[in-house]
């Protein structure tokens, strides 16, 4: 799930590009007409053999297993007219997630997609227009030159409209400490709300639009996006017969001198999706394992995600995510999580004279609804999970990483994740996943 924070309403530039501040004068910052940036990321993950008395079609391989993913991205931006910018990201991807990205609902790598390839292949994950309408010049600040952001003026009181192809989580559910698998945590249920079933193709992108109204202390967001043609598909429903509607309210505040932020997001997916109970009933009648694809019809599936971040000190920050969705229907785009709670800490390395390094520690607990448990216990398969049977237990994940800056543009990270009850199955695991991440941004 490639993530690159791009919306103008966010006060921080992407971590995936150099963030040298734009030149400023008494009249304000220099304004760019165009820019180019690039990044490279390689993630290698490995887990040793673990206990597995049985496995199904979507199980994590219980043997010694290692996989790697690589991607190279070129970011191009151009100013169209006052307040309007166009961005296009060209990318080459290669590699696979562990067990071809199957077997854990909170999957261990945000850089692993639901598709993979041995040989490099080309994609255009983003091509969008952003229009910023300034309501007032009061409180404006310099916008740094970065990937998907031209240097110029960022307005505290503004309306921002984004249209085209991009990721829903470029704009919604952002978090300063846990949102970028190229720079901070890597687990899907930590970098995003685990139960936030956001519209996306198999790589994490879609077509749609968002509008943001930003004031000094708060931002209101709304968006409409196309869902896949079928769950977890490479192809987006370009006619918007299947779609997602969402809204988010964000408030920024300070506790003493330490800034914080809280947001609440609601979403509604409307598409042809199957109910778990109907799939189970049909499977029993046919004497076969249940299959949601056989009972799909148009219906709606709502959900909510809460997201908090708080600076605790000059180098220390904390975050909390909580999310839930309607557990009667199958997951459509993201993963099989109906309830999720994640929390963690992020510590900069100033105390050991490595101010640009970061140490992170987080945990996540994921749960299935009762209908989902019955479906997977009967042998059903989902987007990421399906062991053929199920001795249910909540999926529990502990992740820690250390990101060390080797040079101004190069970071090497080590990552360790401990997963108890992978795919909610007490009979399998636990499993420890070791990771190494090399990231360069220019």
Secondary structure as a PSIPRED ss2 file (coil, helix, strand):
# PSIPRED VFORMAT (PSIPRED V4.0)

   1 X C   1.000  0.000  0.000
   2 X C   1.000  0.000  0.000
   3 X C   1.000  0.000  0.000
   4 X C   1.000  0.000  0.000
   5 X C   1.000  0.000  0.000
   6 X C   1.000  0.000  0.000
   7 X C   1.000  0.000  0.000
   8 X C   1.000  0.000  0.000
   9 X C   1.000  0.000  0.000
  10 X C   1.000  0.000  0.000
  11 X C   1.000  0.000  0.000
  12 X C   1.000  0.000  0.000
  13 X C   1.000  0.000  0.000
  14 X C   1.000  0.000  0.000
  15 X C   1.000  0.000  0.000
  16 X C   1.000  0.000  0.000
  17 X C   1.000  0.000  0.000
  18 X C   1.000  0.000  0.000
  19 X C   1.000  0.000  0.000
  20 X C   1.000  0.000  0.000
  21 X C   1.000  0.000  0.000
  22 X C   1.000  0.000  0.000
  23 X C   1.000  0.000  0.000
  24 X E   0.000  0.000  1.000
  25 X E   0.000  0.000  1.000
  26 X C   1.000  0.000  0.000
  27 X C   1.000  0.000  0.000
  28 X E   0.000  0.000  1.000
  29 X E   0.000  0.000  1.000
  30 X C   1.000  0.000  0.000
  31 X C   1.000  0.000  0.000
  32 X C   1.000  0.000  0.000
  33 X C   1.000  0.000  0.000
  34 X E   0.000  0.000  1.000
  35 X E   0.000  0.000  1.000
  36 X E   0.000  0.000  1.000
  37 X E   0.000  0.000  1.000
  38 X E   0.000  0.000  1.000
  39 X E   0.000  0.000  1.000
  40 X E   0.000  0.000  1.000
  41 X E   0.000  0.000  1.000
  42 X E   0.000  0.000  1.000
  43 X E   0.000  0.000  1.000
  44 X E   0.000  0.000  1.000
  45 X E   0.000  0.000  1.000
  46 X E   0.000  0.000  1.000
  47 X E   0.000  0.000  1.000
  48 X C   1.000  0.000  0.000
  49 X C   1.000  0.000  0.000
  50 X C   1.000  0.000  0.000
  51 X C   1.000  0.000  0.000
  52 X E   0.000  0.000  1.000
  53 X C   1.000  0.000  0.000
  54 X C   1.000  0.000  0.000
  55 X C   1.000  0.000  0.000
  56 X C   1.000  0.000  0.000
  57 X C   1.000  0.000  0.000
  58 X C   1.000  0.000  0.000
  59 X C   1.000  0.000  0.000
  60 X C   1.000  0.000  0.000
  61 X C   1.000  0.000  0.000
  62 X C   1.000  0.000  0.000
  63 X C   1.000  0.000  0.000
  64 X C   1.000  0.000  0.000
  65 X E   0.000  0.000  1.000
  66 X E   0.000  0.000  1.000
  67 X E   0.000  0.000  1.000
  68 X E   0.000  0.000  1.000
  69 X E   0.000  0.000  1.000
  70 X E   0.000  0.000  1.000
  71 X E   0.000  0.000  1.000
  72 X E   0.000  0.000  1.000
  73 X E   0.000  0.000  1.000
  74 X E   0.000  0.000  1.000
  75 X E   0.000  0.000  1.000
  76 X E   0.000  0.000  1.000
  77 X E   0.000  0.000  1.000
  78 X E   0.000  0.000  1.000
  79 X E   0.000  0.000  1.000
  80 X E   0.000  0.000  1.000
  81 X E   0.000  0.000  1.000
  82 X C   1.000  0.000  0.000
  83 X C   1.000  0.000  0.000
  84 X E   0.000  0.000  1.000
  85 X E   0.000  0.000  1.000
  86 X E   0.000  0.000  1.000
  87 X E   0.000  0.000  1.000
  88 X E   0.000  0.000  1.000
  89 X E   0.000  0.000  1.000
  90 X E   0.000  0.000  1.000
  91 X E   0.000  0.000  1.000
  92 X E   0.000  0.000  1.000
  93 X E   0.000  0.000  1.000
  94 X E   0.000  0.000  1.000
  95 X E   0.000  0.000  1.000
  96 X C   1.000  0.000  0.000
  97 X C   1.000  0.000  0.000
  98 X H   0.000  1.000  0.000
  99 X H   0.000  1.000  0.000
 100 X H   0.000  1.000  0.000
 101 X C   1.000  0.000  0.000
 102 X C   1.000  0.000  0.000
 103 X C   1.000  0.000  0.000
 104 X C   1.000  0.000  0.000
 105 X C   1.000  0.000  0.000
 106 X C   1.000  0.000  0.000
 107 X C   1.000  0.000  0.000
 108 X C   1.000  0.000  0.000
 109 X C   1.000  0.000  0.000
 110 X C   1.000  0.000  0.000
 111 X C   1.000  0.000  0.000
 112 X C   1.000  0.000  0.000
 113 X C   1.000  0.000  0.000
 114 X C   1.000  0.000  0.000
 115 X C   1.000  0.000  0.000
 116 X C   1.000  0.000  0.000
 117 X E   0.000  0.000  1.000
 118 X E   0.000  0.000  1.000
 119 X E   0.000  0.000  1.000
 120 X E   0.000  0.000  1.000
 121 X E   0.000  0.000  1.000
 122 X E   0.000  0.000  1.000
 123 X E   0.000  0.000  1.000
 124 X E   0.000  0.000  1.000
 125 X E   0.000  0.000  1.000
 126 X E   0.000  0.000  1.000
 127 X E   0.000  0.000  1.000
 128 X E   0.000  0.000  1.000
 129 X E   0.000  0.000  1.000
 130 X E   0.000  0.000  1.000
 131 X E   0.000  0.000  1.000
 132 X E   0.000  0.000  1.000
 133 X E   0.000  0.000  1.000
 134 X E   0.000  0.000  1.000
 135 X E   0.000  0.000  1.000
 136 X E   0.000  0.000  1.000
 137 X C   1.000  0.000  0.000
 138 X C   1.000  0.000  0.000
 139 X C   1.000  0.000  0.000
 140 X C   1.000  0.000  0.000
 141 X E   0.000  0.000  1.000
 142 X E   0.000  0.000  1.000
 143 X E   0.000  0.000  1.000
 144 X C   1.000  0.000  0.000
 145 X C   1.000  0.000  0.000
 146 X E   0.000  0.000  1.000
 147 X C   1.000  0.000  0.000
 148 X C   1.000  0.000  0.000
 149 X E   0.000  0.000  1.000
 150 X C   1.000  0.000  0.000
 151 X C   1.000  0.000  0.000
 152 X E   0.000  0.000  1.000
 153 X E   0.000  0.000  1.000
 154 X E   0.000  0.000  1.000
 155 X C   1.000  0.000  0.000
 156 X C   1.000  0.000  0.000
 157 X E   0.000  0.000  1.000
 158 X E   0.000  0.000  1.000
 159 X E   0.000  0.000  1.000
 160 X E   0.000  0.000  1.000
 161 X E   0.000  0.000  1.000
 162 X E   0.000  0.000  1.000
 163 X E   0.000  0.000  1.000
 164 X E   0.000  0.000  1.000
 165 X E   0.000  0.000  1.000
 166 X E   0.000  0.000  1.000
 167 X C   1.000  0.000  0.000
 168 X H   0.000  1.000  0.000
 169 X H   0.000  1.000  0.000
 170 X H   0.000  1.000  0.000
 171 X C   1.000  0.000  0.000
 172 X C   1.000  0.000  0.000
 173 X C   1.000  0.000  0.000
 174 X C   1.000  0.000  0.000
 175 X C   1.000  0.000  0.000
 176 X C   1.000  0.000  0.000
 177 X C   1.000  0.000  0.000
 178 X C   1.000  0.000  0.000
 179 X C   1.000  0.000  0.000
 180 X C   1.000  0.000  0.000
 181 X C   1.000  0.000  0.000
 182 X C   1.000  0.000  0.000
 183 X C   1.000  0.000  0.000
 184 X C   1.000  0.000  0.000
 185 X C   1.000  0.000  0.000
 186 X C   1.000  0.000  0.000
 187 X C   1.000  0.000  0.000
 188 X H   0.000  1.000  0.000
 189 X H   0.000  1.000  0.000
 190 X H   0.000  1.000  0.000
 191 X H   0.000  1.000  0.000
 192 X C   1.000  0.000  0.000
 193 X C   1.000  0.000  0.000
 194 X C   1.000  0.000  0.000
 195 X C   1.000  0.000  0.000
 196 X C   1.000  0.000  0.000
 197 X C   1.000  0.000  0.000
 198 X C   1.000  0.000  0.000
 199 X C   1.000  0.000  0.000
 200 X C   1.000  0.000  0.000
 201 X C   1.000  0.000  0.000
 202 X C   1.000  0.000  0.000
 203 X C   1.000  0.000  0.000
 204 X C   1.000  0.000  0.000
 205 X C   1.000  0.000  0.000
 206 X E   0.000  0.000  1.000
 207 X E   0.000  0.000  1.000
 208 X E   0.000  0.000  1.000
 209 X E   0.000  0.000  1.000
 210 X E   0.000  0.000  1.000
 211 X E   0.000  0.000  1.000
 212 X E   0.000  0.000  1.000
 213 X E   0.000  0.000  1.000
 214 X E   0.000  0.000  1.000
 215 X C   1.000  0.000  0.000
 216 X C   1.000  0.000  0.000
 217 X C   1.000  0.000  0.000
 218 X E   0.000  0.000  1.000
 219 X E   0.000  0.000  1.000
 220 X E   0.000  0.000  1.000
 221 X E   0.000  0.000  1.000
 222 X E   0.000  0.000  1.000
 223 X E   0.000  0.000  1.000
 224 X E   0.000  0.000  1.000
 225 X E   0.000  0.000  1.000
 226 X E   0.000  0.000  1.000
 227 X C   1.000  0.000  0.000
 228 X E   0.000  0.000  1.000
 229 X C   1.000  0.000  0.000
 230 X C   1.000  0.000  0.000
 231 X C   1.000  0.000  0.000
 232 X C   1.000  0.000  0.000
 233 X C   1.000  0.000  0.000
 234 X C   1.000  0.000  0.000
 235 X C   1.000  0.000  0.000
 236 X E   0.000  0.000  1.000
 237 X C   1.000  0.000  0.000
 238 X C   1.000  0.000  0.000
 239 X C   1.000  0.000  0.000
 240 X C   1.000  0.000  0.000
 241 X C   1.000  0.000  0.000
 242 X C   1.000  0.000  0.000
 243 X E   0.000  0.000  1.000
 244 X E   0.000  0.000  1.000
 245 X E   0.000  0.000  1.000
 246 X E   0.000  0.000  1.000
 247 X E   0.000  0.000  1.000
 248 X E   0.000  0.000  1.000
 249 X E   0.000  0.000  1.000
 250 X E   0.000  0.000  1.000
 251 X E   0.000  0.000  1.000
 252 X E   0.000  0.000  1.000
 253 X E   0.000  0.000  1.000
 254 X E   0.000  0.000  1.000
 255 X E   0.000  0.000  1.000
 256 X C   1.000  0.000  0.000
 257 X C   1.000  0.000  0.000
 258 X E   0.000  0.000  1.000
 259 X E   0.000  0.000  1.000
 260 X E   0.000  0.000  1.000
 261 X E   0.000  0.000  1.000
 262 X E   0.000  0.000  1.000
 263 X E   0.000  0.000  1.000
 264 X E   0.000  0.000  1.000
 265 X E   0.000  0.000  1.000
 266 X E   0.000  0.000  1.000
 267 X E   0.000  0.000  1.000
 268 X E   0.000  0.000  1.000
 269 X E   0.000  0.000  1.000
 270 X E   0.000  0.000  1.000
 271 X E   0.000  0.000  1.000
 272 X E   0.000  0.000  1.000
 273 X E   0.000  0.000  1.000
 274 X C   1.000  0.000  0.000
 275 X E   0.000  0.000  1.000
 276 X H   0.000  1.000  0.000
 277 X H   0.000  1.000  0.000
 278 X H   0.000  1.000  0.000
 279 X H   0.000  1.000  0.000
 280 X H   0.000  1.000  0.000
 281 X H   0.000  1.000  0.000
 282 X H   0.000  1.000  0.000
 283 X H   0.000  1.000  0.000
 284 X H   0.000  1.000  0.000
 285 X H   0.000  1.000  0.000
 286 X H   0.000  1.000  0.000
 287 X C   1.000  0.000  0.000
 288 X C   1.000  0.000  0.000
 289 X C   1.000  0.000  0.000
 290 X C   1.000  0.000  0.000
 291 X C   1.000  0.000  0.000
 292 X H   0.000  1.000  0.000
 293 X H   0.000  1.000  0.000
 294 X H   0.000  1.000  0.000
 295 X C   1.000  0.000  0.000
 296 X C   1.000  0.000  0.000
 297 X E   0.000  0.000  1.000
 298 X E   0.000  0.000  1.000
 299 X E   0.000  0.000  1.000
 300 X E   0.000  0.000  1.000
 301 X E   0.000  0.000  1.000
 302 X E   0.000  0.000  1.000
 303 X E   0.000  0.000  1.000
 304 X E   0.000  0.000  1.000
 305 X E   0.000  0.000  1.000
 306 X E   0.000  0.000  1.000
 307 X E   0.000  0.000  1.000
 308 X E   0.000  0.000  1.000
 309 X E   0.000  0.000  1.000
 310 X E   0.000  0.000  1.000
 311 X E   0.000  0.000  1.000
 312 X C   1.000  0.000  0.000
 313 X C   1.000  0.000  0.000
 314 X C   1.000  0.000  0.000
 315 X C   1.000  0.000  0.000
 316 X E   0.000  0.000  1.000
 317 X E   0.000  0.000  1.000
 318 X E   0.000  0.000  1.000
 319 X E   0.000  0.000  1.000
 320 X E   0.000  0.000  1.000
 321 X E   0.000  0.000  1.000
 322 X E   0.000  0.000  1.000
 323 X E   0.000  0.000  1.000
 324 X E   0.000  0.000  1.000
 325 X E   0.000  0.000  1.000
 326 X C   1.000  0.000  0.000
 327 X C   1.000  0.000  0.000
 328 X C   1.000  0.000  0.000
 329 X E   0.000  0.000  1.000
 330 X C   1.000  0.000  0.000
 331 X C   1.000  0.000  0.000
 332 X C   1.000  0.000  0.000
 333 X C   1.000  0.000  0.000
 334 X C   1.000  0.000  0.000
 335 X C   1.000  0.000  0.000
 336 X C   1.000  0.000  0.000
 337 X C   1.000  0.000  0.000
 338 X C   1.000  0.000  0.000
 339 X E   0.000  0.000  1.000
 340 X E   0.000  0.000  1.000
 341 X E   0.000  0.000  1.000
 342 X E   0.000  0.000  1.000
 343 X E   0.000  0.000  1.000
 344 X E   0.000  0.000  1.000
 345 X E   0.000  0.000  1.000
 346 X E   0.000  0.000  1.000
 347 X E   0.000  0.000  1.000
 348 X E   0.000  0.000  1.000
 349 X E   0.000  0.000  1.000
 350 X H   0.000  1.000  0.000
 351 X H   0.000  1.000  0.000
 352 X H   0.000  1.000  0.000
 353 X C   1.000  0.000  0.000
 354 X E   0.000  0.000  1.000
 355 X E   0.000  0.000  1.000
 356 X E   0.000  0.000  1.000
 357 X E   0.000  0.000  1.000
 358 X E   0.000  0.000  1.000
 359 X E   0.000  0.000  1.000
 360 X E   0.000  0.000  1.000
 361 X E   0.000  0.000  1.000
 362 X E   0.000  0.000  1.000
 363 X E   0.000  0.000  1.000
 364 X E   0.000  0.000  1.000
 365 X E   0.000  0.000  1.000
 366 X E   0.000  0.000  1.000
 367 X E   0.000  0.000  1.000
 368 X C   1.000  0.000  0.000
 369 X C   1.000  0.000  0.000
 370 X H   0.000  1.000  0.000
 371 X H   0.000  1.000  0.000
 372 X H   0.000  1.000  0.000
 373 X H   0.000  1.000  0.000
 374 X H   0.000  1.000  0.000
 375 X H   0.000  1.000  0.000
 376 X H   0.000  1.000  0.000
 377 X H   0.000  1.000  0.000
 378 X C   1.000  0.000  0.000
 379 X C   1.000  0.000  0.000
 380 X C   1.000  0.000  0.000
 381 X C   1.000  0.000  0.000
 382 X C   1.000  0.000  0.000
 383 X C   1.000  0.000  0.000
 384 X C   1.000  0.000  0.000
 385 X C   1.000  0.000  0.000
 386 X C   1.000  0.000  0.000
 387 X C   1.000  0.000  0.000
 388 X C   1.000  0.000  0.000
 389 X C   1.000  0.000  0.000
 390 X C   1.000  0.000  0.000
 391 X C   1.000  0.000  0.000
 392 X E   0.000  0.000  1.000
 393 X C   1.000  0.000  0.000
 394 X C   1.000  0.000  0.000
 395 X E   0.000  0.000  1.000
 396 X E   0.000  0.000  1.000
 397 X E   0.000  0.000  1.000
 398 X E   0.000  0.000  1.000
 399 X E   0.000  0.000  1.000
 400 X E   0.000  0.000  1.000
 401 X E   0.000  0.000  1.000
 402 X E   0.000  0.000  1.000
 403 X E   0.000  0.000  1.000
 404 X E   0.000  0.000  1.000
 405 X E   0.000  0.000  1.000
 406 X E   0.000  0.000  1.000
 407 X E   0.000  0.000  1.000
 408 X C   1.000  0.000  0.000
 409 X C   1.000  0.000  0.000
 410 X E   0.000  0.000  1.000
 411 X E   0.000  0.000  1.000
 412 X E   0.000  0.000  1.000
 413 X E   0.000  0.000  1.000
 414 X E   0.000  0.000  1.000
 415 X E   0.000  0.000  1.000
 416 X E   0.000  0.000  1.000
 417 X E   0.000  0.000  1.000
 418 X E   0.000  0.000  1.000
 419 X E   0.000  0.000  1.000
 420 X E   0.000  0.000  1.000
 421 X C   1.000  0.000  0.000
 422 X H   0.000  1.000  0.000
 423 X H   0.000  1.000  0.000
 424 X H   0.000  1.000  0.000
 425 X E   0.000  0.000  1.000
 426 X C   1.000  0.000  0.000
 427 X C   1.000  0.000  0.000
 428 X E   0.000  0.000  1.000
 429 X C   1.000  0.000  0.000
 430 X C   1.000  0.000  0.000
 431 X E   0.000  0.000  1.000
 432 X E   0.000  0.000  1.000
 433 X E   0.000  0.000  1.000
 434 X E   0.000  0.000  1.000
 435 X E   0.000  0.000  1.000
 436 X E   0.000  0.000  1.000
 437 X E   0.000  0.000  1.000
 438 X E   0.000  0.000  1.000
 439 X E   0.000  0.000  1.000
 440 X E   0.000  0.000  1.000
 441 X E   0.000  0.000  1.000
 442 X C   1.000  0.000  0.000
